[in-house]
Amino acid sequence: MLKKIRTILALVFFIGITLLFLDFTGTAHRWLDWMAKVQFLPAVLALNAIVVIALIVLTLIFGRIYCSVICPLGVMQDIFAWLGKKAKKNRYSYSKALSWLRYTVLGVFIVALVAGIGSIFQLLAPYSAYGRIATTIFQPLWKLGNNGLAAIAERIDSYAFYSIDVLVPSMGVVLAIAVITLLVLFPLAWKNGRTYCNTICPVGTILSFFARFSWLKIHIDVDKCRNCSLCSKNCKAACIDFKNHRIDYSRCVVCGDCIEKCEFGAIRLSPLPLPKKEGSNYSRGESGRRSFLLATGLIATTALAQEKKKVDGGLAEIKEKVAPKRQTPLTPPGSFSAKHFAQHCTGCQLCVSECPNQVLRPSTDLMHLMMPTMSYELGYCRPECNRCSEVCPAGAIKPIALEDKVSTQIGHAVWIKKNCLVLTDDVECGNCARHCPTGAIEMVPSDPDDDESPYVPAVNEERCIGCGACENLCPARPFSAIYVEGHEVHREV
């Protein structure tokens, strides 16, 4: 029963979180956005004390149930391990914990977080790793399936589905990292189960400190045990030393496989250790006050660190737009500043997968690798959309009302004279001025002393909010004649 309940809950969380990344309509978030917000690291970065405390209390009661139920990367590894067990039964064995590796990785993770080295932090964060896999690998496949259904529906005059763009190449480096991550995790989990969770994952290491003190634990009844080793051979966490009747609770994820496989009823989940033979080496596992205090300190340190389609009529080829080199990257409205965004973003790509205007994409900057940045080659940040602020679970993009968004300046437009078609091709344009939602651009004579001279755009930086409508809709190719330069700190206009 324990395993069945755990498996059902794990599948509910895994399917729900996956749908958050796959859904491009925004419907899933009306019901499932809370699943992203109860992930451990996003909750810590969002300074969501209620969620963090609830997860710690959950661990103190049930052990590392978070890793086998709530964490999508953990559940995905369980799926891979289940497939491996179908190929070969009783494939695992007990191994000692690689504590030096676990704590080294955790130390590097914390240093990277405090120092603002987002690329390292996001590489190690488990929720972020799954987000990259879901956004860059699963979502394009989901969209291709949708487009196939849309093509079929079109033939029978149905509008139940509509075709959407599938832009895998735009993910670049992040796609490569996601593929490598998947290629590493699949064989590792297939053969060894939870090795990644118990040697690399920083969240698993942090929760392991609290799991030692959990109220409910897996216990072995040494009077009933026949040392058959089935428990150890089916423990994907490699934490059951059947010879000495010991369980490493810092690595146990309470999956229930050992209980199910024991043919003698010698293993069960209980709040107290089972009776033991006199002289037995059985132990509840070593733990100490220093471990508990260290885990609490890690949580506090981490929390404190956060404060400080083209139409050409078939007549001509339309060149793709090229992103300009911005001196200051653009961050979404609601992120307040580049510093705040960098301190809180986990690089999970949820906002990227949900952006309906294809403005957000992973950064290729080494220090902020995989962190979302804004660019306007494919669309612009429409005033009537605030979806990214609604879905961010880590507080990197705070919820922002539409009326506040249209008065938040994230950057300002800059006109590039040498690229403007008015001057280079001697044509009338004014596209940027016509589509500016705030009226920050007006057309003025290129020669102030000659009203008959070609009219070119003039930008009122005080009214511009940096939405990128001008940059996106500028007909100049490959470089726009007007682009948006980001601001380090956002301000109201």
Buried (B, 14 or more C-beta within 10 A) or exposed (E): EBBEEBBEBBBBBBBBBBBBBBBBEEEBBEEBBEBBBBBBBBBBBBBBEEBBEEBBEBBBBBBBBBBBBBBBBBBBBBBBBBEBBEEEEEBBEBBEBBEEEBEEBBEBBBEBBBEBBBBBBBBBBBBBBBBBBBBBBBBBEBBEEBBEBBEEBEEEEEEEBEBBEBEBEBBBBBBEBBBEBBEEBBEBBBBBBBBBBBBBBBBBBBBBBBBBBBEBBBBBBBEBBEEBBBBBBBBBBBBBBBEBBBBBBBBBBBBBBBBBBBEEEBBBBEEEBBEBEEEBEBEBBEBEEEBBEEBBEBBEEBBEBBEEEEEEEEEEEEEEBEBBEBEEBBBBBBBBBBBBBBBBBBBBBBBBBBBBBBBBBBBEEEEBBBBBBBBBBBBBBBBEBBBBBBBBBBBBBBEBEEEBBBEBBBBBBBBBEEBBBBBEEEEEBBBBBEBBBBEBBBBBBBEEEEEEBBBBBEBBBEBBBBBBBBBBBBEBBEBBBBBBBBBEEBEEB
